[in-house]
Amino acid sequence: MDLMQDLVESFRLAGISLLRVVAPREMISPSFAWEVTTLSSSSGRVDVEILRVENDCISRANSAWFAMAKNLRVVNDRREFLLAMENVFGDLYWSHVSLAREWDFIGVGAALGVTGSREGFPGFALMSLDGNSALVGHSDQDCVSFTGVADLKNIPELRESAARLAFHSPHRGNDAAFSAKVWLGLHPSD
């Protein structure tokens, strides 16, 4: 099997369908989604923490991220969203995915490296298809945590960060600047 077939199979086992790989110019960089962890609760930031000592931690964490993703409108009615992936060179890109009827992000997905580093240890970034909501999953030895925010495009700190990406980050390349300008609602040639 080639790398793409392996990826698609790992997605399938986790209950995720890969619909397509998103071109870098189509959406702001996946690293941008992690900016939500820098925001205060006054900007709409929501945090959920599941302690590892709690019974059925993986099941509870699966329920928690999905409830948060629905509430923040990261996942649409067709259960579609963007999931950040890393290629063999360490570059991040978005994949447009959908959830199957049965899925396991925190257990199987993390164990397969799709949504984390090992079973019960998620590390992922999600964004709504319109780029206006984001959720990240992170973990340590004590807990599994999720941080998310809706209405990203109206948060001044994130607009400033996107503007830096668009106009002051030539080392990130033309695609990063182009997609940041589009996310900000600007014409790419500005």
Backbone as JSON, one array per atom type, in Angstrom:
{
  "sequence": "MDLMQDLVESFRLAGISLLRVVAPREMISPSFAWEVTTLSSSSGRVDVEILRVENDCISRANSAWFAMAKNLRVVNDRREFLLAMENVFGDLYWSHVSLAREWDFIGVGAALGVTGSREGFPGFALMSLDGNSALVGHSDQDCVSFTGVADLKNIPELRESAARLAFHSPHRGNDAAFSAKVWLGLHPSD",
  "N": [[0.84, -1.19, 0.0], [0.39, 2.29, -0.65], [1.3, 5.52, 0.8], [-1.0, 7.19, 0.87], [-3.1, 5.35, 0.66], [-2.68, 3.94, 3.03], [-3.22, 6.0, 4.86], [-5.94, 6.55, 4.31], [-7.03, 4.08, 5.07], [-6.39, 4.05, 7.82], [-7.92, 6.25, 8.64], [-10.47, 5.19, 8.07], [-10.66, 3.05, 9.9], [-10.8, 4.5, 12.24], [-13.25, 5.6, 11.96], [-13.6, 7.71, 10.24], [-14.09, 9.45, 7.24], [-12.13, 10.28, 4.53], [-12.63, 12.92, 2.54], [-11.45, 14.77, 0.83], [-8.24, 16.25, 0.13], [-7.36, 19.41, 1.19], [-6.39, 22.17, -0.69], [-3.53, 24.24, -0.07], [-4.04, 27.0, -0.5], [-6.72, 27.26, -0.11], [-7.64, 27.41, 2.54], [-6.88, 28.94, 5.64], [-3.8, 28.3, 7.32], [-3.36, 25.17, 9.07], [-1.93, 25.4, 11.49], [-2.82, 27.76, 12.5], [-5.22, 27.21, 13.79], [-4.47, 26.37, 16.32], [-4.1, 28.71, 17.64], [-6.32, 29.29, 19.15], [-5.87, 28.42, 21.71], [-4.53, 30.44, 22.94], [-6.27, 32.41, 23.57], [-8.47, 34.3, 25.75], [-11.15, 33.48, 28.06], [-13.04, 35.43, 27.76], [-13.16, 35.98, 25.08], [-14.7, 34.06, 24.09], [-13.68, 31.57, 24.28], [-13.77, 28.12, 24.97], [-13.26, 25.51, 27.26], [-12.68, 22.1, 27.99], [-12.01, 19.51, 30.22], [-10.94, 16.24, 30.79], [-10.24, 14.12, 33.29], [-7.76, 11.63, 33.65], [-8.11, 9.73, 35.62], [-10.8, 9.38, 35.82], [-13.58, 7.21, 35.34], [-13.88, 5.33, 32.35], [-12.48, 7.08, 30.58], [-11.68, 7.46, 27.84], [-14.06, 7.1, 26.37], [-15.62, 9.14, 27.53], [-14.09, 11.36, 26.78], [-14.29, 11.21, 23.98], [-17.06, 11.75, 23.72], [-17.08, 14.33, 24.79], [-15.43, 15.99, 23.07], [-16.88, 15.82, 20.71], [-19.42, 16.85, 21.38], [-18.64, 19.48, 22.02], [-17.64, 20.26, 19.51], [-19.98, 20.22, 17.95], [-21.54, 22.15, 19.3], [-19.99, 24.46, 18.92], [-20.11, 24.7, 16.24], [-18.19, 23.53, 14.63], [-18.34, 21.07, 13.45], [-20.48, 20.24, 10.83], [-23.99, 19.76, 9.82], [-23.86, 17.52, 8.21], [-21.9, 16.16, 9.37], [-19.32, 16.93, 8.7], [-16.03, 18.38, 8.49], [-12.88, 20.12, 8.86], [-9.79, 18.51, 9.28], [-6.64, 18.68, 10.65], [-3.65, 17.48, 9.22], [-0.45, 15.87, 9.0], [2.22, 15.77, 6.73], [4.81, 13.58, 5.34], [7.02, 15.21, 5.41], [6.67, 16.85, 7.5], [5.01, 18.98, 7.13], [1.99, 20.76, 7.69], [-1.39, 20.26, 6.72], [-4.8, 20.69, 5.64], [-7.41, 18.31, 5.8], [-10.45, 17.48, 4.35], [-13.02, 16.02, 5.96], [-15.41, 13.47, 7.02], [-17.5, 12.18, 9.61], [-18.19, 8.8, 10.36], [-21.06, 6.76, 11.2], [-20.32, 5.36, 13.47], [-17.48, 6.01, 15.39], [-14.14, 6.65, 16.64], [-12.28, 8.86, 17.94], [-10.49, 9.39, 20.05], [-9.52, 6.99, 21.09], [-9.02, 4.69, 19.02], [-8.43, 6.38, 16.75], [-6.38, 8.06, 17.77], [-4.5, 6.1, 18.47], [-3.78, 5.13, 15.98], [-2.44, 7.26, 14.95], [-3.83, 9.22, 13.64], [-5.39, 11.11, 14.98], [-3.87, 11.67, 17.16], [-1.13, 10.68, 19.34], [-0.97, 8.25, 20.6], [-3.1, 5.67, 21.92], [-5.73, 7.2, 23.65], [-4.38, 9.57, 23.93], [-4.87, 12.29, 22.58], [-4.06, 14.66, 19.99], [-4.87, 17.06, 18.13], [-6.15, 19.25, 15.53], [-9.02, 20.95, 14.53], [-11.22, 22.47, 12.16], [-14.02, 24.4, 11.15], [-15.76, 24.09, 8.02], [-16.09, 26.59, 6.87], [-14.12, 28.02, 8.1], [-14.58, 29.47, 10.41], [-14.81, 28.5, 12.98], [-13.03, 26.71, 15.47], [-11.38, 23.89, 16.98], [-9.26, 22.3, 19.25], [-7.55, 19.37, 20.3], [-5.8, 18.14, 23.05], [-3.36, 16.62, 25.22], [-2.05, 15.25, 28.29], [-0.18, 13.52, 30.83], [-2.02, 13.52, 32.9], [-4.57, 14.34, 32.02], [-7.1, 14.69, 29.4], [-7.72, 17.21, 27.14], [-9.77, 19.78, 25.68], [-10.03, 22.59, 23.6], [-11.84, 25.25, 22.32], [-13.3, 27.6, 19.97], [-15.85, 29.66, 18.65], [-16.93, 31.76, 15.91], [-14.54, 32.91, 14.95], [-13.59, 34.8, 13.1], [-14.34, 37.25, 14.01], [-12.83, 37.92, 16.17], [-10.6, 40.05, 17.54], [-7.82, 39.53, 18.26], [-7.25, 37.21, 16.79], [-7.68, 38.08, 14.2], [-5.6, 39.92, 14.01], [-3.43, 38.18, 14.2], [-3.84, 36.67, 11.87], [-3.47, 38.7, 10.01], [-0.75, 39.25, 10.38], [0.27, 36.86, 9.4], [-0.59, 37.08, 6.77], [0.71, 39.4, 5.78], [3.26, 39.74, 6.91], [4.89, 37.49, 7.03], [6.85, 36.23, 5.19], [8.48, 33.99, 5.12], [6.78, 31.88, 5.41], [5.63, 31.45, 2.99], [3.9, 31.94, -0.22], [1.36, 30.68, -0.41], [0.44, 30.56, 2.25], [0.19, 33.28, 2.89], [-1.69, 34.06, 0.94], [-3.97, 32.45, 1.62], [-4.48, 33.39, 4.2], [-5.18, 36.05, 3.68], [-7.55, 35.63, 2.23], [-9.08, 34.38, 4.23], [-9.34, 36.54, 5.96], [-11.07, 38.03, 4.48], [-10.13, 39.63, 2.5], [-8.96, 40.7, -0.74], [-6.83, 38.53, -2.47], [-4.72, 39.79, -3.84], [-4.19, 42.07, -2.49]],
  "CA": [[0.0, 0.0, 0.0], [1.12, 3.55, -0.61], [1.0, 6.34, 1.98], [-2.38, 7.67, 0.84], [-3.97, 4.22, 0.98], [-2.51, 3.7, 4.47], [-3.92, 7.06, 5.55], [-7.37, 6.32, 4.14], [-7.38, 2.93, 5.9], [-6.35, 4.48, 9.22], [-9.11, 7.07, 8.82], [-11.64, 4.3, 8.07], [-10.67, 2.32, 11.17], [-11.18, 5.46, 13.28], [-14.61, 6.07, 11.68], [-13.48, 8.99, 9.54], [-13.95, 9.34, 5.78], [-11.37, 11.36, 3.89], [-13.36, 13.37, 1.36], [-10.45, 15.35, -0.06], [-7.18, 17.05, 0.72], [-7.63, 20.82, 0.9], [-5.22, 22.87, -1.21], [-3.07, 25.26, 0.91], [-4.62, 28.33, -0.74], [-8.16, 27.24, 0.16], [-7.97, 27.66, 3.94], [-5.77, 29.39, 6.47], [-2.94, 27.21, 7.78], [-3.81, 24.43, 10.26], [-1.28, 25.89, 12.71], [-3.63, 28.88, 12.98], [-6.25, 26.69, 14.69], [-3.91, 26.29, 17.67], [-4.16, 30.05, 18.26], [-7.43, 29.37, 20.09], [-5.38, 28.15, 23.07], [-3.96, 31.67, 23.48], [-7.35, 33.35, 23.84], [-9.1, 34.28, 27.08], [-12.55, 33.05, 28.02], [-13.87, 36.57, 27.35], [-13.27, 35.97, 23.63], [-15.57, 32.94, 23.72], [-12.94, 30.31, 24.42], [-14.4, 27.08, 25.79], [-12.32, 24.44, 27.6], [-13.2, 20.91, 28.67], [-10.92, 18.66, 30.67], [-11.33, 14.92, 31.29], [-9.13, 13.56, 34.06], [-7.49, 10.22, 33.32], [-8.58, 8.86, 36.7], [-12.24, 9.18, 35.68], [-13.98, 5.98, 34.67], [-14.17, 5.38, 30.93], [-11.9, 8.35, 30.13], [-11.69, 7.58, 26.38], [-15.45, 7.31, 25.94], [-16.02, 10.48, 27.97], [-13.38, 12.33, 25.95], [-14.95, 11.18, 22.67], [-18.33, 12.48, 23.85], [-16.82, 15.74, 25.08], [-14.97, 16.77, 21.91], [-17.95, 15.87, 19.69], [-20.43, 17.82, 21.86], [-18.06, 20.8, 21.85], [-17.56, 20.54, 18.07], [-21.33, 20.54, 17.48], [-21.96, 23.42, 19.91], [-19.23, 25.55, 18.32], [-20.35, 24.61, 14.8], [-17.01, 23.03, 13.92], [-18.9, 19.96, 12.66], [-21.77, 20.65, 10.26], [-25.08, 18.78, 9.9], [-23.45, 16.3, 7.49], [-20.78, 15.66, 10.17], [-18.1, 17.25, 7.96], [-15.17, 19.4, 9.06], [-11.48, 20.02, 8.45], [-8.89, 17.88, 10.24], [-5.24, 18.93, 10.31], [-2.81, 16.3, 9.04], [0.97, 16.18, 8.78], [2.8, 14.9, 5.71], [6.09, 12.96, 5.72], [8.02, 16.26, 5.55], [6.33, 17.64, 8.68], [4.13, 20.09, 6.76], [0.59, 20.59, 8.04], [-2.39, 20.57, 5.71], [-6.16, 20.34, 6.03], [-8.16, 17.3, 5.07], [-11.91, 17.61, 4.5], [-13.43, 14.69, 6.4], [-16.72, 13.3, 7.64], [-17.55, 11.1, 10.59], [-19.1, 7.69, 10.13], [-22.03, 6.62, 12.27], [-19.52, 4.97, 14.64], [-16.12, 6.53, 15.27], [-13.38, 6.71, 17.89], [-11.18, 9.82, 17.78], [-9.55, 9.42, 21.17], [-8.94, 5.66, 21.24], [-8.47, 4.14, 17.77], [-7.84, 7.44, 15.94], [-5.1, 8.47, 18.34], [-3.59, 4.96, 18.4], [-3.32, 5.01, 14.6], [-1.71, 8.47, 14.57], [-4.69, 10.12, 12.88], [-5.85, 12.19, 15.86], [-3.04, 11.73, 18.34], [0.15, 9.99, 19.32], [-1.21, 6.89, 21.08], [-4.46, 5.53, 22.43], [-6.05, 8.04, 24.79], [-3.55, 10.78, 23.95], [-5.15, 13.06, 21.37], [-3.36, 15.87, 19.61], [-5.46, 17.35, 16.82], [-6.76, 20.55, 15.27], [-10.18, 20.89, 13.65], [-11.8, 23.75, 11.8], [-15.25, 24.3, 10.36], [-15.5, 24.23, 6.58], [-16.01, 28.02, 6.54], [-12.98, 28.61, 8.79], [-14.99, 30.41, 11.45], [-14.8, 27.84, 14.28], [-11.91, 25.77, 15.6], [-11.28, 23.1, 18.2], [-8.03, 21.51, 19.32], [-7.5, 18.38, 21.36], [-4.44, 17.98, 23.55], [-3.37, 15.71, 26.36], [-0.83, 15.0, 29.04], [-0.29, 12.32, 31.66], [-3.12, 13.64, 33.85], [-5.89, 14.62, 31.46], [-7.37, 14.95, 27.99], [-8.33, 18.54, 27.13], [-10.24, 20.34, 24.41], [-10.19, 24.03, 23.6], [-12.49, 25.65, 21.08], [-13.88, 28.93, 19.85], [-16.68, 29.95, 17.48], [-16.91, 33.15, 15.44], [-13.13, 33.29, 14.92], [-13.3, 35.95, 12.23], [-14.69, 38.49, 14.71], [-12.0, 38.05, 17.36], [-9.5, 40.94, 17.15], [-6.5, 38.91, 18.37], [-7.06, 36.27, 15.68], [-7.56, 38.88, 12.97], [-4.23, 40.45, 14.01], [-2.54, 37.06, 13.9], [-4.0, 36.35, 10.45], [-2.85, 39.8, 9.26], [0.7, 39.0, 10.4], [0.51, 35.74, 8.48], [-0.85, 37.56, 5.41], [1.55, 40.49, 5.32], [4.57, 39.83, 7.55], [5.48, 36.16, 7.22], [7.27, 35.72, 3.88], [9.09, 32.67, 5.29], [5.71, 30.87, 5.36], [5.31, 31.22, 1.59], [2.77, 32.63, -0.84], [0.08, 30.04, -0.1], [0.03, 30.96, 3.6], [-0.26, 34.68, 2.8], [-2.9, 34.06, 0.12], [-5.1, 31.89, 2.37], [-4.77, 34.29, 5.32], [-5.92, 37.18, 3.13], [-8.9, 35.16, 1.92], [-9.75, 34.18, 5.52], [-9.66, 37.88, 6.47], [-12.05, 38.66, 3.61], [-9.42, 40.54, 1.61], [-8.61, 40.17, -2.06], [-5.46, 38.0, -2.35], [-3.68, 40.65, -4.42], [-3.99, 43.24, -1.59]],
  "C": [[0.88, 1.25, 0.0], [0.66, 4.38, 0.59], [-0.45, 6.8, 2.03], [-3.35, 6.54, 1.18], [-3.88, 3.88, 2.47], [-3.3, 4.74, 5.28], [-5.43, 6.84, 5.49], [-7.83, 5.15, 5.0], [-7.36, 3.28, 7.38], [-7.57, 5.34, 9.55], [-10.34, 6.17, 8.97], [-11.77, 3.57, 9.4], [-11.09, 3.21, 12.34], [-12.6, 6.0, 13.07], [-14.65, 7.42, 11.0], [-13.34, 8.72, 8.06], [-13.18, 10.54, 5.26], [-12.08, 11.72, 2.6], [-12.42, 13.99, 0.33], [-9.39, 16.05, 0.76], [-7.4, 18.49, 0.27], [-6.33, 21.48, 0.44], [-4.83, 23.99, -0.25], [-3.7, 26.64, 0.72], [-6.09, 28.4, -0.37], [-8.54, 27.62, 1.58], [-6.71, 28.07, 4.68], [-5.06, 28.17, 7.07], [-3.5, 26.49, 9.02], [-3.15, 24.91, 11.56], [-2.06, 27.05, 13.33], [-4.69, 28.41, 13.98], [-5.75, 26.63, 16.14], [-3.9, 27.63, 18.38], [-5.3, 30.14, 19.27], [-6.97, 29.13, 21.53], [-4.78, 29.4, 23.73], [-5.03, 32.68, 23.9], [-7.85, 33.23, 25.28], [-10.54, 33.81, 26.95], [-13.47, 34.19, 27.59], [-14.03, 36.66, 25.83], [-14.16, 34.82, 23.15], [-14.89, 31.59, 23.81], [-13.67, 29.38, 25.39], [-13.37, 25.99, 26.03], [-13.07, 23.32, 28.3], [-12.0, 20.05, 29.01], [-11.49, 17.37, 31.24], [-10.11, 14.35, 32.01], [-8.97, 12.08, 33.73], [-7.98, 9.26, 34.39], [-10.09, 8.6, 36.64], [-12.51, 7.87, 34.95], [-14.28, 6.25, 33.2], [-13.71, 6.7, 30.29], [-12.0, 8.51, 28.61], [-13.1, 7.83, 25.87], [-15.94, 8.7, 26.32], [-15.35, 11.56, 27.13], [-13.96, 12.37, 24.54], [-16.25, 11.97, 22.7], [-18.09, 13.97, 24.01], [-16.39, 16.52, 23.85], [-16.1, 16.9, 20.89], [-19.04, 16.86, 20.11], [-19.92, 19.24, 21.68], [-18.04, 21.19, 20.37], [-18.93, 20.89, 17.5], [-21.77, 21.89, 18.02], [-21.26, 24.62, 19.28], [-19.37, 25.62, 16.81], [-19.07, 24.3, 14.01], [-17.45, 21.91, 12.98], [-20.26, 20.4, 12.14], [-22.81, 19.53, 10.37], [-24.76, 17.47, 9.18], [-22.25, 15.64, 8.18], [-19.44, 15.84, 9.45], [-17.36, 18.39, 8.64], [-13.78, 19.23, 8.47], [-10.67, 19.45, 9.6], [-7.47, 18.13, 9.77], [-4.48, 17.62, 10.24], [-1.38, 16.77, 8.8], [1.51, 15.23, 7.73], [4.17, 14.39, 6.17], [7.21, 13.99, 5.91], [7.75, 17.14, 6.77], [5.46, 18.84, 8.38], [2.7, 19.77, 7.16], [-0.3, 20.97, 6.87], [-3.75, 20.16, 6.24], [-6.67, 19.2, 5.17], [-9.64, 17.52, 5.39], [-12.42, 16.2, 4.79], [-14.88, 14.68, 6.86], [-16.64, 12.13, 8.6], [-18.55, 10.05, 10.17], [-20.12, 7.66, 11.28], [-21.33, 6.23, 13.58], [-18.08, 5.4, 14.4], [-15.46, 6.51, 16.63], [-12.14, 7.57, 17.66], [-10.09, 9.62, 18.82], [-8.86, 8.07, 21.38], [-8.24, 5.22, 19.96], [-7.78, 5.22, 16.93], [-6.48, 7.89, 16.44], [-4.07, 7.34, 18.24], [-3.0, 4.79, 17.0], [-2.56, 6.25, 14.11], [-2.53, 9.46, 13.76], [-5.08, 11.34, 13.71], [-5.03, 12.29, 17.14], [-1.79, 10.89, 18.21], [0.06, 8.55, 19.81], [-2.61, 6.85, 21.68], [-4.67, 6.38, 23.69], [-5.26, 9.32, 24.9], [-3.76, 11.57, 22.65], [-4.23, 14.26, 21.21], [-3.85, 16.22, 18.22], [-5.98, 18.77, 16.76], [-7.87, 20.35, 14.26], [-10.63, 22.31, 13.33], [-13.07, 23.5, 11.02], [-14.9, 24.54, 8.89], [-15.39, 25.7, 6.16], [-14.87, 28.74, 7.26], [-13.34, 29.53, 9.93], [-15.09, 29.79, 12.85], [-13.65, 26.86, 14.31], [-11.96, 25.08, 16.95], [-9.98, 22.33, 18.15], [-8.14, 20.54, 20.48], [-6.05, 18.19, 21.77], [-4.49, 17.15, 24.82], [-2.01, 15.7, 27.06], [-1.07, 13.78, 29.92], [-1.51, 12.34, 32.57], [-4.5, 13.79, 33.23], [-5.89, 14.72, 29.93], [-8.15, 16.26, 27.97], [-8.73, 18.95, 25.73], [-10.45, 21.83, 24.59], [-10.81, 24.42, 22.27], [-13.06, 27.05, 21.15], [-14.7, 29.0, 18.57], [-16.51, 31.41, 17.11], [-15.49, 33.72, 15.42], [-12.87, 34.6, 14.19], [-13.65, 37.29, 12.86], [-13.88, 38.7, 15.99], [-10.75, 38.85, 16.97], [-8.11, 40.29, 17.2], [-6.23, 37.94, 17.22], [-6.95, 37.0, 14.35], [-6.15, 39.48, 12.88], [-3.23, 39.36, 13.66], [-2.62, 36.68, 12.42], [-3.37, 37.45, 9.58], [-1.33, 39.65, 9.25], [1.06, 37.9, 9.42], [0.38, 36.22, 7.03], [0.21, 38.53, 4.9], [2.98, 40.51, 5.87], [5.23, 38.49, 7.81], [5.93, 35.55, 5.89], [7.91, 34.33, 3.96], [8.05, 31.55, 5.22], [5.25, 30.6, 3.93], [4.05, 31.93, 1.12], [1.42, 32.01, -0.52], [-0.44, 30.46, 1.26], [-0.5, 32.4, 3.58], [-1.58, 34.77, 2.05], [-4.1, 33.6, 0.96], [-5.46, 32.77, 3.57], [-5.55, 35.51, 4.84], [-7.36, 36.8, 2.81], [-9.69, 34.98, 3.21], [-10.18, 35.51, 6.12], [-10.71, 38.59, 5.63], [-11.44, 39.68, 2.68], [-9.2, 39.9, 0.25], [-7.15, 39.71, -1.97], [-4.38, 38.9, -2.92], [-3.42, 41.89, -3.56], [-2.64, 43.16, -0.91]]
}
